[in-house]
Amino acid sequence: MVKVTCSQLCEIAMALEACDVNFIWVVRNDQETLIPEGFEARMEAKGKGLIIKGWAPQVLILDHESVGGFLTHCGWNSLLEGVSSGVWSATSTCDGVKREVIETAIARVMDVEDGEDMRMRARELKEKAHTAIEGGSSYSDLTTFIEDMNAFRPFEHFTESSQPNCIVADMFFPWTIETAENFNIPRIAFNGTGIFPLCVADAIRLNNPTVSSNSEPFVVPNLPHEIKITRKQLPQIGSEEFKVSLKVIIQGVEAEARSYGVIVNSFYEFELEYAHHFHEVLKRKAWHITEDKLERGKKSLIDEYECLKWLESKPPNSVIYIITCLRLCEIAMALEACDVNFICVIRNDQEMLIPEGFEARIEAKGKGLIIKGWVPQVLILDHESVGGFFTHCEWNSLLKGVSSGVAMVAWSVMAKKFYNAKLVTNVLQIGVSIGDVEWSAASTCDGVKQEEIERAVARVMDVEDGEDMRMRARELKEKAHTALEEGGSSYSDLTTFIEDINAFRV
């Protein structure tokens, strides 16, 4: 979508009506008043067209077999989406274009002869586009790019001339291990998560458990706790989506194992037994260095944000904070059934996914706030009225939740988030997980129903079960703050890291 004038919209509307073709037309919410009066009603009466205000699933629409043309303003991504869907495009790039010109272009694109010739060529390009990704030209170019970057080593010259005390690199720069070894410089692997997911991933990689089905739970071996997971919650290494990244992941794991040590974004007390396991059992060095996740809100900040004003009116531990883009209809029904106070944060383009009438009902009851866009998340979590956090188990989100002393609903959808959820629910016992969820790169979670969400939310916000979880979470909150103070674990680990690096060459 682009910003167009009232006259342009009128010209498009008249052209569509004159062509008498079926259409879907997406306009911005603020453009509804610019559509000619009576046009939408006439099209609806004829069953010829659909006008959508706001977001629409463009790729799914373009890929539908009934769609044969695409009127586009020639954004490059739009052209690629059109070609990848095998539809031909009528293009418009300037103001002043009249109805007759638009009508002629649309009629030609949708014509059974001229248009079909174009669509035939577009379908050929569609096949080439898919082939390019499935081991074809794009796949090969990405592989070549990675190989070229690995062969291009200006970093080696920089390292030789500057002689740094250490090299800190994440998993996507595995080649730095060779540079570090060539110049006898300690390479430090930086990991944005903690020790626990590293231990779980390492145990699965080394033992490769055998199960009879993808849904059969198995115990991850050689860990301090009984951690159960299913094969369908692991990445499907043989699938197309992993072909390109698999080589880089393997190289990253191997480089991390050869590194002098690992810096993790965590604090020692958060995963105490796994820090010990990493050092004593796996014989690897790690430093737990994290930052203060709590930017404590002063009164002036509370006054500044409307959501924080709303929180001020609620009792302690009575609000659950939710930030998600999944299953919004199911979540809404679960929240209404639970009858709990909540703040739910969604993207601006997701408003249409909220059930009709839901927002008005909860606003009338004073039970909830739906916020589109950005919110002061740390300040919300740290507010005394917030007792629960509905999270998809990103590592930083877990740290924020723990540093705020709240219980959690853990809904993991992909990658190491499944391991993170086990830390919350099995090890620390400060949260409840949602159902039997499958690893999904698309993160759709279509099988998760209202009842599962409702049970998890109700348990976390319960005055007994939930309070036990919050008590343990508050203990971790205190430990998180102590870790950053002078003499605390993160403070000491940072000091130890500097001393270890300085001593490396002595």
N, C-alpha and C positions, 0 to 999 in steps of 0.2 A: 504494500500500500504506500502511496505517496500523497502529499497534501495537494489537493486539486481545488480549483475554484468552483463556485456554484454553477457557472456557465458550463464548465467541463462536465460536471455530473449530469446536468440537463441534457447536454448533447449525447452523452453515453446512453442515458435512459431512452431518449427518443430513437436512437439508432437501434437499440435492443428491441424496442416495441415494433419498429418498422421491419426489422429482419424476421421477427416472429420465431426466434430460436429459443430453445431451453437454455437457461443460464443460472449460475450461482454468482452473486455479486457481493464481495466483501467490502464494507466501508468502515471507517472509523466511527466510534460512538458519537463523536462530536460533528459528524457529517450527515446524520440522519435528517436534519431539518433542511438540508440542501437538495434532497431528492424531490423531483417535481410532485406536486400535490396530486393524489389519486393514482399515481403510477404503481405503487406497491399493491394497492387494492386490486387494480385491473390485472396485474400479473398473477396475483394469488387466485383470482377468480378463474383465470384461464389455465391455471396450473403450469404456467410457462417458466416462472422464475422464483428464486429464493434470494432474499436480501439478508445478509448476516452482518450484524453490527459488532465490531470488535474482533476477537481472535477466531480463527477457523483452522482446522487441521489440514493445511494446504497440501502437504505431500500425499495424504490419504485421498483427498479430493482429486488431485491431478492423476493419481494412479488408478482411479476407478474406471472401469471399462466404458461407462456411459459418457465420460468426459473426452471430447475430441478437440477442444481448442482452449487457448489460454490468452486472454488479453493482459499484457504485461507492460510495465514501464521500463523493462530492460535492465533491472538490477541483475548483476551477474549470477547470484545465487538462484534467482527466479528462472533465469534461462537454463541453468543446470538442472533445476527441479523439473522444468517443463520437458527438456530433452530426455532426462532419466525416466520420465513417465510416458514418453512416446507421444506427446501431443505437440501440435504445431501452434505457433504463437502469432497473434496480431499485436503489433507493438505501437506504443504511443509515448512520445518523449517530450511534448511541448504543449503549451497553452495555445488557444486559438484554433484548435482542430475542430472542424464542424461535423455535424451529424452525418452528412453525406459521406465524408471520408471514412468515418468510423464504421458506418453501415456497410460500405463497399468492402472494407477489410474483413469485417466479421462474416459477411455473406460469402466471401471467397474462401476464408479458412474453413467454414462449416459446409461448404459446397460438396456434394457427393463425388464430384470428379476432381476439380482442382484441389479441394481440401483433402481428399483421400490420397492424392499423390503426395501432398506434403506430409500427411500422417504416416504414409508408408516409409518415407525417408526418415521421419522422426522415430518410428519404431525400430528402424535399422540402427539408428544412433542409440536408442534405449538399450538394445542388446549389447552394443559395443561398450556402453557405459557400465553395465553390470559385469561384463567380461573383464573390463579394465581393473575392477576391484578384486575379482575372484582369480587371482594369480596372473592377471593380465598386466597392461602397461602401468597402471597406477601402483599396483602391488610391487611390480619390478622396480619402478622409480623410487618408491619408498625404501626398498631394500638397498638399492644403489646409493641413495642419499645417506643411509646409515653407514654403509661401508665407506663412502667417500669421507664422511665426517670422522670415522675412526682412523682413516689413513692420513687425514690432514691434521698435523700435530704442531701448530704454532705454540700450543701450551707447553710442549717439551722445551722449546727454546726459551720461553718465559721462565719456566721452572729452573732451567740450567743457569740462567743469568741472575735470577732473583734469590734462589736458594731459600724458599720459604721453610718455616719450622714444621709445617704439616700441610696436607691437602685434605680439605673437607669436601666430599662430593656425595650426591645422592645416586640412586640406582641407575638413573638414565645416563650416567657418565662412567660406565664400567671401565673404559679404557684408561682412566686415570690411575688404576692400580698398577699398570705397567710403567707409567711415568714415575710413580712413587717408588716402585721397586728399583727402577734404573738408577735413581738418584739417592737411594737409601733415605727416603723421606716417609714418615708415617702417613698412610692414607687413613682418614677417618670417614666411615660411612655415616651419612646423616639420614636418619629415618624420622619422618614426620609423625609416626605412630609411637607406640611404646614397646616394651620388652615382651609383654604377654602375646600379642599377635605374632611376633617374630618366633617365639618358642613354639606356638601351635603350628605355624606354617612349616617350621623346620622339622617338627615331629612327623607331620603328614608327608612331607617330601621324602624323608629318610625311610619311612616305614611303609608307605603306600598301602593302607589297609584294604583287605579284600572283603567285599560285601555281596550279598545275593541280589540286591536291587538298589537303585539310586535313592530310594526313600527309606532304606533300612538304616537306623542310627548305628554308629560305631563309636567306640571309645578311642579318642586320640591317645596313642601309647606314650609312655615315659614322661608324663607330666605330673606335677604335684597334686592336681585335682582330677576328678573324673569329668572330662570334657567330652560330651557327646555331640556329634554332628552327622549330617547325611551327605552322601556323595553329590546330591543335587544342589547342595549349598556350596560346593566347590566350583571353581572355574572349569568349564569344559575345554580342556587343553586342546582337544582334537578339532574343535569347531572352527569355522571360517573366521570368526571375529578375533581369534587368538593367534592366527597364523603369522601375522605381521609382528605382533608384540612379543611372541613367545621367545624368540631368540634374544631379544633385549632383556627380557625378564630373567632368563637363565644366566646370561652374562652378568646381570646385576647381582644375582644371588651369589654367584661364584666370586665376584669381586668383593662383596661384603664379607664373605668367609675368609678371604685372604687379607682383609684390611687389619690394621693395628687395633682398631676398636670401633665402637658404634656410639654415636650421640643420639639419644632418644628424647622425644618431646614428652617428658613425663616427670614424675617425682617418685623417689624410691619407695615410699610407703604405699603408693597407689597399687603397686604390683610387687610387693615385698618378696614373696616366695619365688616369683619368676625372675626377679633380679638375681636372687641367689642361685636358681637353677641355671640361668644363662652363664653365670660366672663359674660355678662349681662343677656343673654337669657338662655343659657344652664347652667349657674352658675358653670363654670369650670375654673380652673386656667391653664394658659399657659405662657411659656416664649419663646420668639422668639430669637433664638441664631443661627447665621449663620457665615460662614467664607467668606473671600474675594475671590471671584471667578475670579478676574482679576489679573493674574500674568503679569503685564504690560511688553511688550517686549521692550528691549533696542535694539539699532542698531545692536549690535553684534548678537543678536538672530535673527533679521530679515535677516541678511546676511546668517545665518546658514541654514535656511529652504528655499527650492526652491519655495514652495507655497507662502511664504510671499514675496519673490522677485517678483513673478508674480502679487500679489496683489498691489505692489507698482506702477505697470504700469497702474492701473485702476482708473477711477474717483471715487470720494466719493459716497458712498451709491449705487454703481452700480452692486455689486456682491451679489448673494444669496449663502449661505453656506448650503450644503445638506449632511446629514449623514443618510443613510438608507440601509436596506437590502430587501426592498419590491418593487415590481412592477417596476423594473429597466427599463424595455423596455418602459413602459408608461411614466415614469419620463423623460427618454431620449428624447422621441418624444415631450413631453410638453416643455422641455427646448429649443429644437431646434425651435419649433414653436414660443415660446416667444421671442427668440433671445436675451436672457439676459446673462450677464456674470455670471459664476458660478464656485464653487468648489464642486465636488461631491466625497464623501468618501465612498468606498465600502470595503467589506472583500476581502482578497486575492483570495478566492475560487469563487468569483462572477464575475470574468472578462468575462467569457463566456456568461453571461446573458445580457451584453451590446449589443445593436443591431450592426450588422456588418457595419463597415464604419463610425459609429457615432463618435468615438474618433478621427479618422483622419480628419473628416470634421470640428469638432469644434476646433481642434488644428490648422488647416489651417486658420480658421477665427480668432484665438486668443480669442475665446469666453469662453472657459472653461478648467478646469483641472479635470481629474479623477485620484484620488489617491487611491491606494490599501494599506490598512493597517493603521498604526497609523499616526495621524497628531497632531500638537500643537493647539488643538481646541480653547482654551481660547485666544491665541494670534491671531488666525484667526478672531474670532468673534469681537475682540476689534480693529481690523484694520479699519481705516476710510473708506476704499473702500467697506466694507461689510455693506449692508443695510438690508439684509433679512436672516432669519434662518429657514430652513425647518426641523421641528422637530416632533418626535413621542410623545412629551409631557411628557417625564420623568421629574420628579420634578427638578432634578439637571440641566437638560438641560434648563428648563424655567428660573431658577435662573441665569444661565450663559448668556442666551439671554438678560434678563432684565438688568443684570449688565454690559452688553456691549451696551445697548441702541439700539437694532435692532428690527425691526418688524418680525413677525413670521408667517409661514404657519404651522398650527396645524393639524397634522394627527395622531389622537389617534387610537389605535387598541385594547386595553384591559385595564382592571382593572380601577384604579382611574385616568388613563390618560384621560379618557373622561371628568371627572370633571375638571382636570387641563386645558383642552382645553377651557372649558367654562370660566374659569378665564381669560384666554388670550383674548378670542374673545368677550365675553358678558360684563364682569366686567371692565377689564382694557382697552379693545378696542385697543390692540396693535398687533392684528393678525387676520388671516382669517382661517376658518376651511375648511377641505376637506370633502365635501359630506356627505352622509348618510352611515356611516360605522358601521359595526356590531362587537360587542365584539367577539374576536377570540383568544383562547389560542394558536392556531397555528400561529396567526399573518400573515395570507396570504393576506387578503384584495383583493380578486379576483375581486370584483365588481367595484373597483375604476378605472376609465378610464382616458385616456390622457386629455380629455377636462376639467374634474374637476380639475386636477392638474394644467393645463395650466391657467385656470381662477384664481385660488388661487395665483399662482406665479406672474401672470401679475398684480394682484391687489396690492400685497405686494410691488412689485418693481415699482409701478406707482408713478409718480412725485407728484401727488396730494393725492390720498387715502393713498399711502404708506408713504408719508412724514408726514401726520397727525399721523399715527401710530408711526412712528419713533420719532416724537416730544414728544408724550406721553411716549414712551419707554425711551427716553433720560432723561426725568424728573425723571422716576423711577431709572435710572442709578445713578443720583446724590443722590437720597435718599438712595440707596443701599450703596454708599460709606460713606455718612454721618452717616448711622446707625452703622457703625463699628468704627467710631471715638469716642474719649472720649466725653461722654455726649449724644451720639447717641442712638437710640432705642435698638439695639442689645447689645451695650456696657452696657446700663442701665439695660436691662433685665438680663444679666449675673450677674451684681452686685446684682440686686433684688433677683435672684434665690439663690445666696449664703446667702443673709440676711434671706430669708424665711426659708431656711433649718436650719440655725443656731438658728432661733427663734422657731423652731418647738417644741423643748422640754423645752423651758424656761417656 
